[in-house]
Amino acid sequence: MSYAHQNHLPTRRRSQMRALILVCAVLLAGSWQQAKAKTLCVAPGGAYGCYATIQSAVNAASAGDVIDVTPGTYKEDVVIGKPLSLLALFPDTAIIDASKLSNGVYIDGFDNHGLASVEVAGFLIKNAVNEGILIANTSFVTIRDNRLFGNNAGLTSGCPGLPSYELDEAFDCGEAIHLSAVDHSTIANNTVERNAGGILVSDDTGPTHDNLISGNTVSDNPFDCGITLASHPSTAFVAGIVHNTIAENFVSHNGFQEPGAGAGVGIFSAGPGGVVSGNVIAKNTLVNNGLPGIAFHSHDPFDNLNDNQLVANRISGNGADTDDALTPGTTGINVFGATPITGTLIVENVITDQDDDIVVKTAGHVEAHLNSLLGRKTGLANINANGAGIGTVSATENWWGCPAGPGGHGCSTTSGTNIVSTPWLVSPFGDHDNDQGRGDH
């Protein structure tokens, strides 16, 4: 069709054709951009025409490139400041040995504003002085299928080289994986063992929100929690840790080095003014940790540890809480707050092999329903929070270990005041043979 003929087309038809040409141009440009992305390789000694170090390949890569790393040991602290995928060709065979180096991998959005879309997968990362993987000020990161052990080697020497923006980390050097000011990211299917601590989610450099931590095995990290959500408010800002999901992780035998070292999952504020709110802790297995399976600690005024949900976790064999959060005995869940903690929802958890299944020490209100409370002594205790006042607990429709309900022969019981425990279940939640366990009491 000639240009002259086009000019005689109706105005609407010409507009449609121009729009179609524009769409085609955009698609062609996108295809050209995709074609630009390339795959680089890394091999020890630069074999096969590959780069000899991971860092040299990262430096040479363009945005969106893939870096394949062949088996071998790479003595590096890899700093990533651009969007790319860093992939081990075979799991656990590409080893990042960060002996005498600060980190194994540092995804650095702190110095590279707007960094997003980084993936690190399949590596064995060990011996870092501070953190195995540090992720700061970035979005849409994926950390998957890695194994991290022996990191935080600088613990006995004061964590040399720890970034100045990392607050309150000197007792654990920041743990094996650390997220700060990270959003919409996934930490999945990693094995985190024999570090000082496990996975840390903090707000040292800004808000950390809308992340998924799922399917990880976190065990035998002696000096801190398995998974920690810790707000570190500064005098300049309160950032917060909000709307994160901690789901389907296996968290075992962390924080056992000394009394009070670490919980299975810790929800903490180093306040005053810390924010850890609106997070979901669901379907995790939390066993044999030094502090309770899930521990809330709000020690100062004006903290916000509100509106967190603890759903369908299996909790067993964890320790008692200590210091001002002290619990009467070994504890499954402890909700401790000098500031009232409100909106806490505890549902469908199965708690066994604990002296005290749920302990509430806050002047706020807690909802606890459809749980199986199978501990040795107390199913639910509501205790005055060191003079800060006693709150209320709605604990209806729980299974207390026998049909007679709390305090019945062979059942766990309640302790303290301001607890509503009736009606209760007459069989464990989900037992449809007995009208789903609901009793009219």
C-alpha positions in Angstrom: 0.0 0.0 0.0 1.4 3.4 -1.0 1.8 6.3 1.3 -0.5 8.3 -0.9 -3.2 5.5 -0.6 -2.7 5.4 3.2 -3.6 9.1 3.4 -7.0 8.4 1.9 -7.8 5.8 4.6 -10.3 6.9 7.3 -8.6 8.6 10.2 -9.5 5.8 12.6 -8.0 3.2 10.3 -4.8 5.2 10.0 -4.6 5.5 13.8 -5.0 1.7 14.2 -2.2 1.0 11.7 0.1 3.4 13.5 -0.7 1.7 16.8 0.0 -1.7 15.3 3.4 -0.5 13.9 4.3 0.9 17.4 3.4 -2.4 19.1 5.5 -4.3 16.6 8.4 -2.0 17.2 8.2 -2.4 21.0 8.1 -6.2 20.6 11.1 -6.2 18.3 13.0 -4.0 20.7 12.1 -6.4 23.6 13.3 -9.4 21.5 16.6 -7.5 20.8 17.0 -6.8 24.5 16.5 -10.5 25.2 18.9 -11.5 22.5 21.5 -9.3 24.2 21.4 -11.4 27.4 24.2 -13.9 27.4 25.6 -16.8 29.4 29.1 -16.5 30.9 31.0 -19.4 32.6 33.4 -19.6 35.5 35.9 -22.5 36.0 39.0 -22.9 38.2 42.0 -21.5 36.5 39.9 -20.2 33.6 39.5 -23.6 32.0 37.3 -24.1 28.9 37.7 -20.4 28.1 35.7 -19.4 31.2 36.5 -16.7 33.7 38.8 -17.8 36.5 36.9 -16.1 39.3 33.2 -15.5 40.0 33.8 -11.8 40.6 35.5 -11.3 37.2 32.5 -12.8 35.5 30.1 -10.6 37.6 32.2 -7.6 36.6 32.0 -8.5 32.9 28.3 -9.4 32.9 25.6 -7.1 31.6 22.1 -6.7 33.2 20.1 -9.9 32.8 23.1 -12.2 32.0 23.4 -15.7 33.4 26.7 -16.9 35.0 27.2 -20.6 35.2 29.8 -21.7 37.7 31.5 -25.1 37.2 32.6 -27.3 40.1 35.6 -26.1 42.1 36.5 -23.9 45.1 36.5 -20.1 44.7 38.1 -18.2 47.5 36.1 -15.0 47.1 33.8 -12.4 48.6 31.5 -12.0 45.6 29.8 -8.5 45.3 26.8 -8.2 43.0 25.5 -4.8 42.0 23.6 -5.6 38.9 20.6 -7.8 37.9 21.9 -11.3 36.9 21.6 -15.0 37.7 24.6 -16.7 39.4 24.1 -20.4 39.2 26.1 -23.4 40.2 26.0 -26.0 37.5 25.8 -28.8 40.0 24.5 -28.4 43.6 27.1 -28.2 46.3 30.0 -28.6 43.9 30.7 -24.9 43.3 32.2 -23.8 46.6 32.6 -20.2 47.7 35.2 -20.4 50.5 35.1 -16.9 52.2 37.8 -17.7 54.8 39.2 -14.4 56.2 36.7 -12.5 54.0 33.6 -10.6 55.2 30.9 -12.4 53.2 30.5 -15.2 50.7 28.1 -13.2 48.5 27.0 -9.6 49.0 24.0 -8.4 46.9 24.7 -4.7 47.2 21.7 -2.4 46.6 23.0 -0.1 49.3 25.7 1.3 46.8 23.7 0.4 43.7 20.4 2.2 44.0 17.4 0.5 42.4 19.1 -3.0 42.2 16.6 -5.8 41.6 16.2 -9.2 40.1 19.3 -11.1 41.3 19.4 -14.9 41.7 21.9 -17.0 43.5 21.4 -20.8 43.4 23.1 -24.1 44.1 26.3 -23.0 45.9 28.1 -24.2 49.0 29.1 -21.1 50.9 31.4 -21.4 54.0 33.7 -19.8 56.4 32.8 -16.1 56.0 33.9 -13.8 58.8 30.5 -12.2 59.0 27.6 -13.4 56.8 27.4 -16.1 54.2 25.0 -14.1 52.1 24.2 -10.4 52.8 21.3 -8.8 50.8 20.8 -5.0 51.2 18.4 -2.5 49.7 17.1 -4.5 46.8 14.0 -6.2 45.4 13.0 -9.4 43.6 16.0 -11.4 44.8 15.9 -15.3 44.8 18.3 -17.2 47.0 17.6 -20.9 46.5 19.1 -24.4 46.9 22.3 -23.2 48.6 24.1 -24.8 51.6 25.7 -22.5 54.1 27.9 -23.6 57.0 30.7 -22.3 59.2 29.9 -18.6 58.5 30.2 -15.9 61.2 33.8 -17.0 61.8 34.6 -13.5 63.2 32.3 -14.0 66.2 35.2 -14.5 68.6 37.1 -11.4 67.3 34.2 -8.9 67.2 33.1 -9.3 63.7 35.8 -7.3 61.9 34.6 -5.6 58.6 30.9 -5.7 59.5 29.3 -2.8 57.6 28.6 0.3 59.8 24.9 0.2 58.9 24.4 -3.2 60.5 23.1 -2.5 64.0 23.2 -4.8 67.0 24.9 -7.7 65.1 28.1 -8.0 67.1 26.9 -11.0 69.1 26.2 -13.0 65.9 28.0 -11.2 63.0 24.7 -10.9 61.1 24.0 -14.7 60.8 24.4 -16.9 57.7 21.8 -15.1 55.5 20.9 -11.5 56.2 18.1 -9.4 54.5 18.0 -5.7 55.2 15.7 -3.3 53.3 14.7 -6.2 51.0 11.3 -6.6 49.4 9.4 -9.1 47.2 12.2 -11.7 47.5 12.3 -15.4 48.0 14.7 -17.4 50.3 13.9 -21.0 49.5 15.2 -24.5 50.0 18.5 -23.6 51.5 20.4 -25.6 54.1 21.7 -23.3 56.9 23.7 -25.2 59.5 26.6 -24.7 61.9 26.8 -20.9 61.6 26.5 -18.6 64.6 22.9 -17.9 63.6 20.5 -18.9 60.8 18.5 -16.4 58.7 18.1 -12.8 59.8 15.5 -10.3 58.6 16.3 -6.8 59.8 15.5 -3.1 58.9 19.0 -1.7 59.4 18.9 0.2 56.1 15.2 0.5 55.5 11.9 -1.5 55.6 12.0 -5.2 54.8 8.6 -6.4 53.5 6.6 -8.8 51.4 9.3 -11.5 51.3 8.9 -15.3 51.4 11.2 -17.5 53.5 10.2 -21.1 52.7 11.4 -24.7 52.6 14.7 -24.0 54.3 16.4 -26.3 56.8 18.0 -24.3 59.6 19.8 -26.3 62.2 22.6 -26.4 64.7 23.4 -22.7 64.7 24.4 -22.3 68.3 24.5 -18.6 69.1 21.2 -17.2 67.8 17.8 -18.0 66.5 17.0 -20.2 63.5 15.0 -17.4 61.8 15.0 -13.9 63.3 12.7 -11.0 62.5 14.5 -8.1 64.3 13.7 -4.4 64.1 16.6 -2.1 64.9 15.1 1.4 65.0 17.6 4.2 64.8 17.1 7.8 65.9 16.7 8.8 62.2 13.9 6.5 61.2 11.7 3.5 62.0 11.7 1.2 59.0 9.9 -2.0 60.1 9.6 -5.6 59.1 6.1 -6.2 57.7 4.1 -8.6 55.6 6.7 -11.3 55.4 5.8 -15.0 55.2 7.9 -17.6 57.1 6.5 -20.9 55.9 7.3 -24.7 55.8 10.8 -24.4 57.2 12.4 -27.0 59.4 14.1 -25.2 62.3 16.0 -27.4 64.8 18.6 -27.1 67.6 19.5 -23.4 67.2 20.5 -21.1 70.1 21.6 -23.8 72.4 25.2 -22.6 73.2 24.0 -20.8 76.4 20.7 -20.0 78.1 18.7 -17.4 76.1 20.8 -17.7 72.9 18.1 -18.2 70.4 14.5 -19.3 69.5 13.2 -21.3 66.6 11.6 -18.1 65.2 12.2 -14.8 67.0 10.0 -11.7 66.6 12.1 -9.0 68.3 12.5 -5.3 68.7 15.7 -3.6 69.8 13.6 -0.5 70.4 12.1 1.7 71.5 9.9 2.1 68.5 10.7 -1.1 66.6 8.1 -2.5 64.2 7.6 -6.2 63.4 4.0 -6.3 62.3 1.6 -8.2 60.0 3.9 -11.2 59.4 2.7 -14.8 58.9 4.6 -17.7 60.6 3.0 -20.8 59.1 3.5 -24.6 58.8 7.0 -24.6 60.2 8.5 -27.4 62.3 10.3 -25.8 65.3 12.0 -28.3 67.5 14.7 -28.4 70.2 15.7 -24.8 70.1 17.3 -23.0 73.1 14.5 -20.5 73.6 10.8 -21.1 72.8 9.8 -22.4 69.4 8.3 -18.9 68.6 9.4 -16.0 70.9 8.1 -12.4 70.9 10.3 -9.9 72.7 9.3 -6.3 73.1 11.4 -4.8 75.9 10.7 -1.0 75.4 7.9 1.4 75.0 6.3 2.3 71.7 7.2 -1.0 69.9 4.8 -2.4 67.4 4.8 -6.2 67.3 1.1 -6.3 66.4 -1.0 -8.3 64.0 1.3 -11.3 63.5 -0.2 -14.7 62.7 1.1 -18.0 63.9 -0.6 -20.8 61.9 -0.3 -24.6 61.8 3.2 -24.9 63.1 4.5 -28.1 64.8 6.4 -27.1 67.9 8.2 -29.5 70.3 11.0 -29.8 72.8 12.1 -26.1 72.9 13.6 -24.3 75.9 12.3 -21.8 78.4 12.5 -18.0 77.8 14.9 -16.0 79.9 15.6 -12.6 81.5 12.6 -10.2 81.5 10.8 -12.6 79.1 11.2 -15.5 81.6 8.7 -18.3 81.3 7.8 -20.8 84.0 9.3 -23.8 82.1 10.1 -25.0 78.6 7.8 -23.2 76.2 6.3 -23.6 72.8 5.2 -20.0 72.1 6.0 -16.9 74.3 4.3 -13.6 73.5 6.2 -11.1 75.7 5.8 -7.3 75.5 6.5 -4.5 77.8 4.4 -2.6 75.3 1.0 -4.2 74.7 1.1 -6.6 71.7 -2.3 -6.7 70.0 -3.8 -8.6 67.1 -1.8 -11.8 67.7 -3.5 -14.8 66.1 -2.4 -18.3 67.2 -4.3 -21.0 65.3 -4.0 -24.7 64.4 -0.6 -25.2 66.0 0.3 -28.6 67.5 2.5 -28.2 70.5 4.1 -31.2 72.3 6.8 -32.0 74.8 6.8 -28.5 76.4 6.1 -27.6 80.1 4.1 -24.6 78.9 2.5 -24.6 75.4 1.6 -20.9 75.1 2.7 -18.2 77.5 1.3 -14.7 77.2 3.0 -11.8 79.0 1.6 -8.6 77.6 -1.2 -6.2 78.4 -2.6 -6.7 74.9 -5.2 -9.2 73.6 -4.3 -12.5 72.1 -6.5 -14.9 70.1 -5.6 -18.7 70.3 -8.0 -21.2 68.6 -8.0 -24.7 67.2 -4.6 -25.5 68.6 -3.6 -28.9 70.0 -2.1 -28.1 73.4 -0.4 -31.3 74.5 2.3 -30.1 76.8 3.3 -31.7 80.1 1.8 -29.0 82.4 0.1 -25.8 81.2 -1.6 -25.4 77.9 -1.9 -21.7 78.2 -0.6 -19.2 80.8 -1.5 -15.6 81.0 1.0 -13.7 83.2 1.6 -10.1 84.3 4.4 -8.7 82.1 6.8 -7.6 84.9 4.3 -5.1 86.3 3.2 -3.8 82.8 -0.2 -5.3 83.3 -2.1 -8.5 82.2 -4.0 -8.7 79.0 -6.8 -10.9 77.8 -6.7 -14.2 75.9 -9.5 -15.7 73.9 -8.6 -19.4 73.9 -11.8 -21.1 72.7 -12.1 -24.3 70.5 -8.7 -25.7 71.5 -7.9 -29.4 72.1 -6.4 -29.8 75.6 -5.4 -33.4 75.2 -8.7 -35.0 76.4 -12.4 -34.4 76.0 -12.8 -33.1 79.5 -11.1 -29.8 78.5 -8.6 -27.6 80.4 -7.9 -29.0 83.8 -9.6 -32.3 83.2 -7.9 -35.5 84.2 -5.0 -36.1 81.8 -5.5 -32.7 80.1 -3.3 -29.7 80.0 -4.7 -26.7 81.9 -4.7 -22.9 82.1 -2.8 -20.7 84.4 -3.4 -17.1 85.4 -6.4 -14.9 84.8 -8.4 -13.2 81.9 -8.5 -16.4 79.8 -11.7 -17.5 78.1 -11.3 -21.3 77.3 -14.8 -22.5 76.7 -16.1 -24.0 74.5 -13.2 -26.4 73.8 -12.7 -29.2 71.3 -13.5 -32.8 72.4 -11.1 -34.2 69.8 -8.2 -32.8 68.0 -8.9 -30.2 65.3 -9.7 -31.9 62.0 -11.2 -35.0 63.5 -14.3 -35.1 61.3 -15.5 -38.4 62.9 -16.5 -36.3 66.0 -18.3 -33.3 64.4 -14.8 -31.8 63.9 -14.2 -32.0 67.6 -16.5 -29.3 68.7 -18.1 -29.6 72.1 -21.0 -27.7 73.5 -19.6 -26.7 76.9 
